[in-house]
Amino acid sequence: MEEWKEYKLGEITNMKNGKKRPQSNGVFPVYGGNGIMDYSDSYNAENAIIVGRVGAYCGCVYKCDGKCWVSDNAISVFAKDIVDTQFLYYLMTTVDFHHHHIGGAQPLMTQDIIGDFTVSIPPLSVQNQIVHILKSFDDKIEVNRQINDNLEQQAQALFKSWFVDFEPFKYGEFVESVLGMIPKGWRVGTLDDLLEIKYGKDHKKLSDGKIPVYGSGGLMRRVDKSLYKGESVLIPRKGTLNNVMYVNEEFWTVDTMFYTIPKVEHIALFCYLFLLGKDLASMNAGSAVPSMTTEILNSMSVVIPQNSIVNEFDNVISSYFRKIENNDNESRRLAELRDTLLPKLMSGELNVFDKPNDQS
């Protein structure tokens, strides 16, 4: 095995704290401690590794390929010539930053803490081999993500044509409602007619397991207990309000994420796509932290079709989401295999010249 050398992270990187995020919208992702939180027309970092600096996501590690804005809740890390940026990212995901923060109620990560960690670095040729192995998994996961995004866009377009533009059917007579002209036999109701909105609960005392825990930023961890099982639309209560999710499994949601129980058979996907078409962030009821309330959600006006049409739509659209679920399951298996290989590759325990089959 080629020689690996030990360095302090501070010796092989440059770091800088992020800055308060701009108010203007744009195309550059804005990173906070929990990943992408918004998009801006300005950037303050490029090809950076990002480490959560403060709060619950203190020590979390992300990577941005391209230009981005790193907020004041995070730290930008840049590789020096001795180390490949992608290799450094993989390496830093194996470092236990979480248990080395300062502060009590409000955990804080600093550049000095990050820089003081000792890591082993192989020659660049070996780094490139390791990156090739690990990135083959990530590339396939990214392909699955793009396919799923496309499937969701198709599903949204289908929802719009069925329930907004009314193009597919010759409905016959239309009648006027408070929301405009709708097919006869349909009615205008509220989201409360279709979904029961429930509060998530604290997850910190739960043991690790296989059941996903969702927050407003997405998947947080996996535990041994569930809060609900079945179809549900998850709606952020705090934070990134537009990050609505559809699930059909056992799950747990934290207190920053509502979960819902369908009141009408086969209505979950209809409601999910309805909410995706709404700008929930513009309905913010908070001040310092974006917030959503049950009152706002329950009172949202919605055109409700006849049950037979809802059932027909659900039958068509379910195939899209089964494909999405299959891709998600494959990506999860790939991620688990990658994460099994990661520490062995980063320690030199696994010889890169005996690499596993390429997953791409």
Residue, then its C-alpha position, 0 to 999 in steps of 0.5 A: m500500500e502506498e504511504w499514507k501520511e497524517y495531517k491536521l485538517g487545518e493543514i490541508t484546508n482553508m476555511k471561512n465562516g459563512k455570512k447572513r444570507p441575501q434576501s434576493n432570490g436567484v439560482f445559487p443554492v444557499y446552505g445552512g446547517n441542514g443543507i440547502m435552505d433557499y436560492s439566491d442571486s449571489y454567491n460567496a463560495e465555489n466548489a466548497i465543502i460546507v459544515g454546519r456551524v450552529g444548532a441541531y445540525c452543527g457538524c453536518v457535512y455537505k458539498c456544493d459542486g459549483k457556486c453557492w452562498v454559505s450562510d452564517n450557520a455554516i463554515s466553508v472548507f476548501a481543499k489545498d493542493i495536497v488533497d482532492t476536494q471530493f476525497l476530502y468531502y468523503l473523508m470529512t463525512t467519516v469524522d465525528f464533528h458532532h461530539h466535539h462542539i462547544g456550547g450547551a443548549q446551542p451547540l457551536m462548531t468552530q474552524d479551530i475545532i475542525g482544523d484540530f482533527t487528525v486525518s490520514i491522507p494517501p497520495l493523490s493517485v490513491q485518492n482518485q481511485i477511492v473517489h472513483i469507487l465511491k462516486s460511482f454509487d453517488d452518480k447512480i443515486e443522482v440519476n435516480r433523483q433526476i428520474n424521480d424529479n421528472l416523474e414528479q413533474q409529470a405527475q404535477a402536469l397531470f394533476k393540473s390537466w385533470f383538476v385545474d385546466f379540466e382538459p382530459f374529460k368532456y365533463g358536460e355542464f360547468v357551474e360557477s363557484v367561488l374559485g371560478m367555473i368547475p364541472k357540475g357535481w364537483r364542489v369547493g371545500t377546504l383541505d380540512d374536508l380531506l385531511e386530518i392534520k397532526y403534530g409530529k413529536d420529539h424523536k430524541k429518546l427513540s432508539d436507532g432502527k429502520i423507520p424513517v424520521y422526517g423533519s422540515g428539511g427531509l430525512m433526519r434519521r431512522v428509529d425503532k418506532s413509528l408515529y403512523k403507518g400508511e399514506s400521508v402528506l407531510i407538511p413543514r410546520k417550521g423552516t422550509l415551508n415548501n418542502v411538502m412530502y408524500v410517504n406511504e410507509e411506517f414513519w415518524t415526524v418531528d415537531t417541525m413537521f405535520y403529518t396527515i391522515p386521509k379522511v377520504e379514500h385514495i385522496a393522499l396523492f391528490c392532496y400532495l399534488f394540490l399542496l405542491g402547487k401552492d406557495l406555502a412559504s408565502m403563507n408564513a405565519g412566523s417572524a424570525v422562523p418561517s412557520m405554518t399553522t393548522e388554521i392556515l392549512n385547514s382553511m385552504s380552499v380546494v376544488i373537490p371532484q367526485n369520488s369516482i374521478v379521484n379514484e381514477f386519478d389515483n389509479v393512474i398516478s400511483s404508477y408514477f409514485r411506485k416507480i419513485e419508491n423503487n428508485d428511492n429503495e435502490s438509492r438507499r441500498l446503494a447508499e448503505l453499500r457506499d457507507t459500508l465501504l467508506p470507512k474501510l477505504m478512508s482508513g486504507e483497510l480496503n485496497v483500492f486496487d481490489k475495488p468492487n464492481d462499478q455501480s454506474 
